[in-house]
Amino acid sequence: MKVVVIPPKQKNDCIANLFIEGLYDNGVDVFASDFGNGVRDVYSDSEIIEHSKSADYIFYLWGQRFSGKEYLVKQINRPEITAYIDGSEWSYMGKPTDPNQVKERRYRGEPWIHEEMYNYCKWYFKSACYPEDAERGIIPFPVGCINRYFTMSDSIKDRQKKWDVFCNFGPDRSASHGPNARSGLRPEIYEFFNSNRDSISCVIGKKEKLEYFETLVQSYIVPSSWGAQFWSMREWEVLASGSLCFMQRPLVLYADHKPLDGVHWVEYSDMNEFKEKLDYYLKNKDLCVDIGLAGRKHALKYHSRKAKVKYALDIMGSVV
């Protein structure tokens, strides 16, 4: 299979990296317009246009914050074989009073679909797909696990559990950062563990690289909470580590193979439910281990980069 890929300007975008590496994992011949995100060979604009004439598919990847060479998609103009992979976080990350963010076009309201480019593609996949998006044909594409999550976790030699909880999130944004920009229950969860350090064995705060994955592996429970668009990379890192992920109940669609509550991870909707389930599972740590391992197995089978690309190609009608 031959595909043309037009990546985003951002050279290390999690969704673009996952998708491009997943294409290689599935044995696809990739002709990309720019380096970065796992691209192995790059071609000029004129070469990309020429290769598009004989390509099976064209993939235009929109990163978390930046697009790619949109003009190439328009020049190629083959919507019948073009798929849009939209990993943007514009809906909730923007700050309309910030001129830099307006310049980057990161603020677009909620939820946001690239209406113009929607007409240049047959398939539109979106990482944060809402029910109203799906009704018009947008296809859910939850992020999944890049291979580094598995390999970094597997590199940890000391796998004994040392901590009850590892509390570590990304940016803690308040509601003032844009409409509904609140990053889930992150502030409440941080405060809960800060206030209960004496009764709960927990690690709170940022860890770097190997130490981060070591702490993931060595903790019974790792909570995740919504980021910019009601999902976070944290849940995929936790699933890959084999520890038990506490996941704030998602509002975006996961389509097929969503991890099941109480089977692959544990879901909560508010702090009361979070505290009740935390108390239960800390009293039943064997369940933490069992569910954590089941979550990792599920992630390997359905949410690795190879599996995510296969999911997209199956929808598009190809068999790899």
C-alpha atoms as a printed R data frame, in Angstrom:
    type eleno elety resid chain resno       x      y      z
1   ATOM     1    CA   MET     A     1   0.000  0.000  0.000
2   ATOM     2    CA   LYS     A     2   1.275  3.453 -0.945
3   ATOM     3    CA   VAL     A     3   0.240  6.545  1.003
4   ATOM     4    CA   VAL     A     4   1.102 10.215  0.922
5   ATOM     5    CA   VAL     A     5   1.393 11.839  4.365
6   ATOM     6    CA   ILE     A     6   1.318 15.571  5.047
7   ATOM     7    CA   PRO     A     7   2.359 15.982  8.710
8   ATOM     8    CA   PRO     A     8   1.865 19.002 10.996
9   ATOM     9    CA   LYS     A     9   4.521 21.671 11.465
10  ATOM    10    CA   GLN     A    10   5.061 20.518 15.042
11  ATOM    11    CA   LYS     A    11   7.903 17.986 14.802
12  ATOM    12    CA   ASN     A    12   7.073 15.962 17.901
13  ATOM    13    CA   ASP     A    13   3.314 15.687 18.000
14  ATOM    14    CA   CYS     A    14   1.961 12.665 19.868
15  ATOM    15    CA   ILE     A    15  -0.887 11.854 17.471
16  ATOM    16    CA   ALA     A    16   1.137 12.483 14.313
17  ATOM    17    CA   ASN     A    17   3.987 10.370 15.676
18  ATOM    18    CA   LEU     A    18   1.634  7.553 16.644
19  ATOM    19    CA   PHE     A    19  -0.062  7.541 13.250
20  ATOM    20    CA   ILE     A    20   3.067  7.774 11.093
21  ATOM    21    CA   GLU     A    21   4.947  5.103 13.043
22  ATOM    22    CA   GLY     A    22   1.798  2.986 12.911
23  ATOM    23    CA   LEU     A    23   1.804  3.197  9.119
24  ATOM    24    CA   TYR     A    24   5.360  1.847  9.049
25  ATOM    25    CA   ASP     A    25   4.408 -0.860 11.556
26  ATOM    26    CA   ASN     A    26   1.695 -2.004  9.159
27  ATOM    27    CA   GLY     A    27   4.133 -2.256  6.242
28  ATOM    28    CA   VAL     A    28   2.777  0.782  4.393
29  ATOM    29    CA   ASP     A    29   4.984  2.694  1.929
30  ATOM    30    CA   VAL     A    30   5.025  6.266  3.251
31  ATOM    31    CA   PHE     A    31   5.769  9.333  1.106
32  ATOM    32    CA   ALA     A    32   5.870 12.299  3.493
33  ATOM    33    CA   SER     A    33   6.200 16.027  2.877
34  ATOM    34    CA   ASP     A    34   8.200 16.887  6.029
35  ATOM    35    CA   PHE     A    35  10.553 15.338  8.565
36  ATOM    36    CA   GLY     A    36   9.621 14.858 12.213
37  ATOM    37    CA   ASN     A    37   7.076 12.629 13.953
38  ATOM    38    CA   GLY     A    38   8.827  9.443 12.879
39  ATOM    39    CA   VAL     A    39   9.069 10.247  9.153
40  ATOM    40    CA   ARG     A    40  11.964  8.323  7.579
41  ATOM    41    CA   ASP     A    41  12.102  9.864  4.090
42  ATOM    42    CA   VAL     A    42  10.868 13.230  2.901
43  ATOM    43    CA   TYR     A    43   9.857 14.463 -0.557
44  ATOM    44    CA   SER     A    44   9.496 17.878 -2.171
45  ATOM    45    CA   ASP     A    45   6.109 19.411 -2.849
46  ATOM    46    CA   SER     A    46   6.323 18.575 -6.542
47  ATOM    47    CA   GLU     A    47   7.273 14.968 -5.742
48  ATOM    48    CA   ILE     A    48   4.403 14.690 -3.247
49  ATOM    49    CA   ILE     A    49   1.939 15.921 -5.861
50  ATOM    50    CA   GLU     A    50   3.284 13.396 -8.371
51  ATOM    51    CA   HIS     A    51   3.159 10.499 -5.874
52  ATOM    52    CA   SER     A    52  -0.405 11.450 -4.953
53  ATOM    53    CA   LYS     A    53  -1.523 10.488 -8.456
54  ATOM    54    CA   SER     A    54  -0.741  6.825 -7.769
55  ATOM    55    CA   ALA     A    55  -1.294  6.757 -3.999
56  ATOM    56    CA   ASP     A    56  -3.878  4.505 -2.392
57  ATOM    57    CA   TYR     A    57  -4.550  7.120  0.288
58  ATOM    58    CA   ILE     A    58  -3.559 10.624  1.299
59  ATOM    59    CA   PHE     A    59  -3.346 11.468  5.002
60  ATOM    60    CA   TYR     A    60  -3.383 15.046  6.205
61  ATOM    61    CA   LEU     A    61  -2.400 15.209  9.884
62  ATOM    62    CA   TRP     A    62  -3.427 18.114 12.079
63  ATOM    63    CA   GLY     A    63  -1.393 18.197 15.301
64  ATOM    64    CA   GLN     A    64  -2.396 19.289 18.759
65  ATOM    65    CA   ARG     A    65  -1.616 22.901 17.934
66  ATOM    66    CA   PHE     A    66  -0.443 23.220 14.349
67  ATOM    67    CA   SER     A    67  -1.470 22.197 10.852
68  ATOM    68    CA   GLY     A    68   0.798 21.204  7.982
69  ATOM    69    CA   LYS     A    69   0.955 22.113  4.306
70  ATOM    70    CA   GLU     A    70  -2.741 22.633  3.779
71  ATOM    71    CA   TYR     A    71  -2.106 24.048  0.339
72  ATOM    72    CA   LEU     A    72  -0.774 20.654 -0.798
73  ATOM    73    CA   VAL     A    73  -4.067 18.963  0.074
74  ATOM    74    CA   LYS     A    74  -5.884 21.565 -2.008
75  ATOM    75    CA   GLN     A    75  -3.497 21.215 -4.948
76  ATOM    76    CA   ILE     A    76  -3.737 17.424 -4.878
77  ATOM    77    CA   ASN     A    77  -7.525 17.694 -4.585
78  ATOM    78    CA   ARG     A    78  -8.331 13.987 -4.355
79  ATOM    79    CA   PRO     A    79 -10.973 13.933 -1.603
80  ATOM    80    CA   GLU     A    80 -12.087 10.451 -2.641
81  ATOM    81    CA   ILE     A    81  -8.866  8.967 -1.169
82  ATOM    82    CA   THR     A    82  -8.015 11.641  1.434
83  ATOM    83    CA   ALA     A    83  -8.328 11.153  5.197
84  ATOM    84    CA   TYR     A    84  -7.988 13.913  7.767
85  ATOM    85    CA   ILE     A    85  -6.451 12.933 11.118
86  ATOM    86    CA   ASP     A    86  -7.384 15.780 13.479
87  ATOM    87    CA   GLY     A    87  -5.629 15.797 16.844
88  ATOM    88    CA   SER     A    88  -6.183 19.483 17.558
89  ATOM    89    CA   GLU     A    89  -6.814 20.825 21.046
90  ATOM    90    CA   TRP     A    90  -8.130 24.167 19.885
91  ATOM    91    CA   SER     A    91 -11.580 23.877 21.396
92  ATOM    92    CA   TYR     A    92 -10.510 24.323 25.007
93  ATOM    93    CA   MET     A    93  -6.891 25.478 24.984
94  ATOM    94    CA   GLY     A    94  -7.277 28.890 23.414
95  ATOM    95    CA   LYS     A    95  -7.324 32.263 25.118
96  ATOM    96    CA   PRO     A    96  -8.936 34.855 22.813
97  ATOM    97    CA   THR     A    97  -7.348 37.778 24.691
98  ATOM    98    CA   ASP     A    98  -3.850 36.404 24.091
99  ATOM    99    CA   PRO     A    99  -2.537 37.799 20.751
100 ATOM   100    CA   ASN     A   100  -0.004 34.970 20.421
101 ATOM   101    CA   GLN     A   101  -2.678 32.313 20.660
102 ATOM   102    CA   VAL     A   102  -4.918 34.199 18.254
103 ATOM   103    CA   LYS     A   103  -1.975 34.299 15.853
104 ATOM   104    CA   GLU     A   104  -1.550 30.546 16.221
105 ATOM   105    CA   ARG     A   105  -5.304 30.118 15.681
106 ATOM   106    CA   ARG     A   106  -5.656 27.958 18.758
107 ATOM   107    CA   TYR     A   107  -8.984 29.373 19.913
108 ATOM   108    CA   ARG     A   108 -12.014 28.267 17.929
109 ATOM   109    CA   GLY     A   109 -14.894 27.596 20.301
110 ATOM   110    CA   GLU     A   110 -16.375 24.194 21.063
111 ATOM   111    CA   PRO     A   111 -16.320 21.677 19.514
112 ATOM   112    CA   TRP     A   112 -14.256 22.614 16.469
113 ATOM   113    CA   ILE     A   113 -14.141 21.010 13.029
114 ATOM   114    CA   HIS     A   114 -12.035 22.354 10.165
115 ATOM   115    CA   GLU     A   115 -15.032 23.041  7.965
116 ATOM   116    CA   GLU     A   116 -13.076 24.033  4.857
117 ATOM   117    CA   MET     A   117 -10.841 20.969  4.889
118 ATOM   118    CA   TYR     A   118 -13.831 18.772  5.661
119 ATOM   119    CA   ASN     A   119 -14.716 19.200  1.990
120 ATOM   120    CA   TYR     A   120 -11.292 17.973  0.867
121 ATOM   121    CA   CYS     A   121 -11.485 14.569  2.552
122 ATOM   122    CA   LYS     A   122 -13.696 11.494  2.507
123 ATOM   123    CA   TRP     A   123 -12.826 10.448  6.070
124 ATOM   124    CA   TYR     A   124 -12.440 12.849  8.977
125 ATOM   125    CA   PHE     A   125 -10.964 11.283 12.122
126 ATOM   126    CA   LYS     A   126 -10.866 13.395 15.306
127 ATOM   127    CA   SER     A   127  -9.209 12.608 18.624
128 ATOM   128    CA   ALA     A   128 -11.851 14.530 20.584
129 ATOM   129    CA   CYS     A   129 -15.018 13.474 18.784
130 ATOM   130    CA   TYR     A   130 -18.297 14.548 20.351
131 ATOM   131    CA   PRO     A   131 -21.681 12.887 19.711
132 ATOM   132    CA   GLU     A   132 -22.785 15.821 17.546
133 ATOM   133    CA   ASP     A   133 -19.604 15.410 15.478
134 ATOM   134    CA   ALA     A   134 -20.258 11.708 14.940
135 ATOM   135    CA   GLU     A   135 -23.792 12.488 13.756
136 ATOM   136    CA   ARG     A   136 -22.324 14.339 10.782
137 ATOM   137    CA   GLY     A   137 -19.807 11.614  9.950
138 ATOM   138    CA   ILE     A   138 -16.743 12.545 12.006
139 ATOM   139    CA   ILE     A   139 -14.980  9.353 13.140
140 ATOM   140    CA   PRO     A   140 -13.680  8.982 16.721
141 ATOM   141    CA   PHE     A   141  -9.921  8.497 16.905
142 ATOM   142    CA   PRO     A   142  -8.818  8.326 20.561
143 ATOM   143    CA   VAL     A   143  -5.086  8.766 20.847
144 ATOM   144    CA   GLY     A   144  -3.717  5.465 22.131
145 ATOM   145    CA   CYS     A   145  -0.224  4.396 23.205
146 ATOM   146    CA   ILE     A   146   2.943  5.310 21.385
147 ATOM   147    CA   ASN     A   147   5.521  2.518 21.573
148 ATOM   148    CA   ARG     A   148   7.759  4.493 23.932
149 ATOM   149    CA   TYR     A   149   5.152  4.083 26.682
150 ATOM   150    CA   PHE     A   150   5.513  0.307 26.511
151 ATOM   151    CA   THR     A   151   9.289  0.210 26.074
152 ATOM   152    CA   MET     A   152   9.995  2.714 28.854
153 ATOM   153    CA   SER     A   153   7.727  0.831 31.260
154 ATOM   154    CA   ASP     A   154   9.264 -2.509 30.262
155 ATOM   155    CA   SER     A   155  12.749 -1.143 30.947
156 ATOM   156    CA   ILE     A   156  11.989 -0.776 34.668
157 ATOM   157    CA   LYS     A   157  13.717 -3.661 36.437
158 ATOM   158    CA   ASP     A   158  12.360 -3.080 39.945
159 ATOM   159    CA   ARG     A   159   8.648 -3.714 39.471
160 ATOM   160    CA   GLN     A   160   7.659 -4.040 43.124
161 ATOM   161    CA   LYS     A   161   4.830 -1.758 44.197
162 ATOM   162    CA   LYS     A   162   6.143  0.939 46.532
163 ATOM   163    CA   TRP     A   163   3.403  3.561 46.421
164 ATOM   164    CA   ASP     A   164  -0.353  3.545 46.749
165 ATOM   165    CA   VAL     A   165  -0.838  6.458 44.348
166 ATOM   166    CA   PHE     A   166   1.186  8.487 41.855
167 ATOM   167    CA   CYS     A   167  -0.525 11.839 41.247
168 ATOM   168    CA   ASN     A   168   0.950 13.575 38.223
169 ATOM   169    CA   PHE     A   169  -0.930 15.645 35.624
170 ATOM   170    CA   GLY     A   170  -0.161 18.008 32.808
171 ATOM   171    CA   PRO     A   171  -1.002 21.730 32.986
172 ATOM   172    CA   ASP     A   172  -3.509 22.629 35.675
173 ATOM   173    CA   ARG     A   173  -5.704 25.115 33.838
174 ATOM   174    CA   SER     A   174  -8.571 26.950 35.430
175 ATOM   175    CA   ALA     A   175 -11.837 28.007 33.827
176 ATOM   176    CA   SER     A   176 -10.346 31.440 33.045
177 ATOM   177    CA   HIS     A   177  -8.254 30.042 30.176
178 ATOM   178    CA   GLY     A   178 -11.135 29.911 27.707
179 ATOM   179    CA   PRO     A   179 -14.696 28.545 27.548
180 ATOM   180    CA   ASN     A   180 -14.853 25.330 29.566
181 ATOM   181    CA   ALA     A   181 -11.045 25.161 29.607
182 ATOM   182    CA   ARG     A   182 -11.049 23.674 33.094
183 ATOM   183    CA   SER     A   183  -8.823 20.623 33.071
184 ATOM   184    CA   GLY     A   184 -11.255 18.248 34.671
185 ATOM   185    CA   LEU     A   185 -10.794 17.480 38.364
186 ATOM   186    CA   ARG     A   186  -7.044 17.973 38.437
187 ATOM   187    CA   PRO     A   187  -7.018 20.771 41.061
188 ATOM   188    CA   GLU     A   188  -9.352 18.843 43.383
189 ATOM   189    CA   ILE     A   189  -7.366 15.618 43.074
190 ATOM   190    CA   TYR     A   190  -4.065 17.387 43.726
191 ATOM   191    CA   GLU     A   191  -5.522 19.047 46.803
192 ATOM   192    CA   PHE     A   192  -6.994 15.785 48.067
193 ATOM   193    CA   PHE     A   193  -3.640 14.004 48.010
194 ATOM   194    CA   ASN     A   194  -1.784 17.011 49.391
195 ATOM   195    CA   SER     A   195  -4.192 16.967 52.324
196 ATOM   196    CA   ASN     A   196  -3.934 13.202 52.862
197 ATOM   197    CA   ARG     A   197  -0.191 12.577 52.644
198 ATOM   198    CA   ASP     A   198  -0.167 11.140 56.164
199 ATOM   199    CA   SER     A   199  -2.801  8.492 55.456
200 ATOM   200    CA   ILE     A   200  -2.077  7.621 51.800
201 ATOM   201    CA   SER     A   201   1.331  6.587 50.502
202 ATOM   202    CA   CYS     A   202   1.569  8.814 47.460
203 ATOM   203    CA   VAL     A   203   3.963 10.570 45.123
204 ATOM   204    CA   ILE     A   204   2.767 13.988 43.993
205 ATOM   205    CA   GLY     A   205   4.223 16.148 41.251
206 ATOM   206    CA   LYS     A   206   6.397 16.027 38.187
207 ATOM   207    CA   LYS     A   207   8.992 13.353 37.489
208 ATOM   208    CA   GLU     A   208  11.431 13.266 34.598
209 ATOM   209    CA   LYS     A   209  11.764 10.566 31.939
210 ATOM   210    CA   LEU     A   210  12.868  7.238 33.387
211 ATOM   211    CA   GLU     A   211  11.982  8.204 36.962
212 ATOM   212    CA   TYR     A   212   8.470  9.045 35.769
213 ATOM   213    CA   PHE     A   213   7.904  5.601 34.235
214 ATOM   214    CA   GLU     A   214   9.557  3.950 37.230
215 ATOM   215    CA   THR     A   215   7.060  5.651 39.538
216 ATOM   216    CA   LEU     A   216   4.194  4.662 37.218
217 ATOM   217    CA   VAL     A   217   5.181  1.002 37.372
218 ATOM   218    CA   GLN     A   218   5.785  1.040 41.126
219 ATOM   219    CA   SER     A   219   2.392  2.577 42.021
220 ATOM   220    CA   TYR     A   220  -0.854  0.695 42.523
221 ATOM   221    CA   ILE     A   221  -3.078  3.532 41.250
222 ATOM   222    CA   VAL     A   222  -2.403  6.472 38.934
223 ATOM   223    CA   PRO     A   223  -5.265  8.955 38.410
224 ATOM   224    CA   SER     A   224  -5.906 10.660 35.096
225 ATOM   225    CA   SER     A   225  -8.161 13.650 34.543
226 ATOM   226    CA   TRP     A   226  -9.384 15.588 31.531
227 ATOM   227    CA   GLY     A   227  -7.044 17.787 29.605
228 ATOM   228    CA   ALA     A   228  -7.862 20.200 26.828
229 ATOM   229    CA   GLN     A   229 -10.661 18.222 25.186
230 ATOM   230    CA   PHE     A   230 -11.895 15.761 27.807
231 ATOM   231    CA   TRP     A   231  -8.992 13.347 27.290
232 ATOM   232    CA   SER     A   232  -5.351 13.180 28.309
233 ATOM   233    CA   MET     A   233  -2.201 11.302 27.334
234 ATOM   234    CA   ARG     A   234  -1.882 10.287 30.982
235 ATOM   235    CA   GLU     A   235  -4.414  7.456 30.745
236 ATOM   236    CA   TRP     A   236  -2.509  5.851 27.872
237 ATOM   237    CA   GLU     A   237   0.798  6.077 29.714
238 ATOM   238    CA   VAL     A   238  -0.789  4.446 32.758
239 ATOM   239    CA   LEU     A   239  -2.415  1.674 30.729
240 ATOM   240    CA   ALA     A   240   0.903  0.906 29.038
241 ATOM   241    CA   SER     A   241   2.666  0.730 32.412
242 ATOM   242    CA   GLY     A   242   0.382 -2.015 33.728
243 ATOM   243    CA   SER     A   243  -0.713 -0.021 36.771
244 ATOM   244    CA   LEU     A   244  -4.339  0.750 37.550
245 ATOM   245    CA   CYS     A   245  -5.584  3.895 35.822
246 ATOM   246    CA   PHE     A   246  -8.296  5.949 37.536
247 ATOM   247    CA   MET     A   247  -9.873  7.712 34.555
248 ATOM   248    CA   GLN     A   248 -12.276 10.648 34.783
249 ATOM   249    CA   ARG     A   249 -15.306  9.362 32.900
250 ATOM   250    CA   PRO     A   250 -14.822 10.492 29.276
251 ATOM   251    CA   LEU     A   251 -17.351 12.627 27.429
252 ATOM   252    CA   VAL     A   252 -15.758 12.163 24.010
253 ATOM   253    CA   LEU     A   253 -16.408  9.044 21.939
254 ATOM   254    CA   TYR     A   254 -14.008  6.112 21.909
255 ATOM   255    CA   ALA     A   255 -15.736  4.061 19.197
256 ATOM   256    CA   ASP     A   256 -14.656  0.415 19.241
257 ATOM   257    CA   HIS     A   257 -12.619 -1.171 22.020
258 ATOM   258    CA   LYS     A   258 -13.029  1.509 24.678
259 ATOM   259    CA   PRO     A   259 -11.392  0.302 27.915
260 ATOM   260    CA   LEU     A   260 -14.137 -0.975 30.217
261 ATOM   261    CA   ASP     A   261 -14.804  0.437 33.666
262 ATOM   262    CA   GLY     A   262 -13.756 -2.042 36.342
263 ATOM   263    CA   VAL     A   263 -12.126 -4.320 33.755
264 ATOM   264    CA   HIS     A   264  -9.326 -2.321 32.103
265 ATOM   265    CA   TRP     A   265  -9.404  0.851 34.235
266 ATOM   266    CA   VAL     A   266 -11.642  2.495 36.845
267 ATOM   267    CA   GLU     A   267 -13.856  5.470 35.982
268 ATOM   268    CA   TYR     A   268 -15.127  8.288 38.186
269 ATOM   269    CA   SER     A   269 -17.330 11.323 37.523
270 ATOM   270    CA   ASP     A   270 -16.840 13.491 40.618
271 ATOM   271    CA   MET     A   271 -14.727 13.665 43.745
272 ATOM   272    CA   ASN     A   272 -17.190 11.673 45.833
273 ATOM   273    CA   GLU     A   273 -17.012  8.756 43.420
274 ATOM   274    CA   PHE     A   274 -13.240  9.173 43.165
275 ATOM   275    CA   LYS     A   275 -12.786  8.950 46.942
276 ATOM   276    CA   GLU     A   276 -15.169  5.996 47.319
277 ATOM   277    CA   LYS     A   277 -13.438  3.991 44.600
278 ATOM   278    CA   LEU     A   278  -9.979  4.963 45.806
279 ATOM   279    CA   ASP     A   279 -10.823  3.698 49.296
280 ATOM   280    CA   TYR     A   280 -12.230  0.453 47.880
281 ATOM   281    CA   TYR     A   281  -9.298 -0.348 45.609
282 ATOM   282    CA   LEU     A   282  -6.642  0.563 48.160
283 ATOM   283    CA   LYS     A   283  -8.283 -2.013 50.419
284 ATOM   284    CA   ASN     A   284  -8.202 -4.525 47.540
285 ATOM   285    CA   LYS     A   285  -4.780 -4.086 46.013
286 ATOM   286    CA   ASP     A   286  -4.918 -7.458 44.300
287 ATOM   287    CA   LEU     A   287  -7.671 -5.986 42.122
288 ATOM   288    CA   CYS     A   288  -5.428 -3.007 41.345
289 ATOM   289    CA   VAL     A   289  -2.795 -5.390 40.005
290 ATOM   290    CA   ASP     A   290  -5.271 -7.551 38.066
291 ATOM   291    CA   ILE     A   291  -7.086 -4.634 36.414
292 ATOM   292    CA   GLY     A   292  -3.808 -2.862 35.676
293 ATOM   293    CA   LEU     A   293  -2.435 -5.888 33.850
294 ATOM   294    CA   ALA     A   294  -5.723 -6.362 31.979
295 ATOM   295    CA   GLY     A   295  -5.581 -2.699 30.941
296 ATOM   296    CA   ARG     A   296  -2.075 -3.102 29.564
297 ATOM   297    CA   LYS     A   297  -3.084 -6.220 27.617
298 ATOM   298    CA   HIS     A   298  -6.100 -4.369 26.192
299 ATOM   299    CA   ALA     A   299  -3.926 -1.383 25.243
300 ATOM   300    CA   LEU     A   300  -1.385 -3.605 23.483
301 ATOM   301    CA   LYS     A   301  -4.095 -5.318 21.467
302 ATOM   302    CA   TYR     A   302  -6.315 -2.374 20.542
303 ATOM   303    CA   HIS     A   303  -4.552  0.915 21.278
304 ATOM   304    CA   SER     A   304  -0.941  0.496 20.137
305 ATOM   305    CA   ARG     A   305   0.167  2.625 17.203
306 ATOM   306    CA   LYS     A   306  -0.110 -0.386 14.866
307 ATOM   307    CA   ALA     A   307  -3.629 -1.149 16.092
308 ATOM   308    CA   LYS     A   308  -4.758  2.487 15.796
309 ATOM   309    CA   VAL     A   309  -3.687  2.717 12.156
310 ATOM   310    CA   LYS     A   310  -5.278 -0.629 11.386
311 ATOM   311    CA   TYR     A   311  -8.504  0.685 12.954
312 ATOM   312    CA   ALA     A   312  -8.447  3.668 10.577
313 ATOM   313    CA   LEU     A   313  -7.575  1.613  7.515
314 ATOM   314    CA   ASP     A   314 -10.296 -0.932  8.295
315 ATOM   315    CA   ILE     A   315 -12.857  1.875  8.364
316 ATOM   316    CA   MET     A   316 -11.488  3.176  5.060
317 ATOM   317    CA   GLY     A   317 -11.921 -0.265  3.507
318 ATOM   318    CA   SER     A   318  -8.356 -1.571  3.299
319 ATOM   319    CA   VAL     A   319  -6.953 -4.763  4.756
320 ATOM   320    CA   VAL     A   320  -3.377 -4.726  6.077
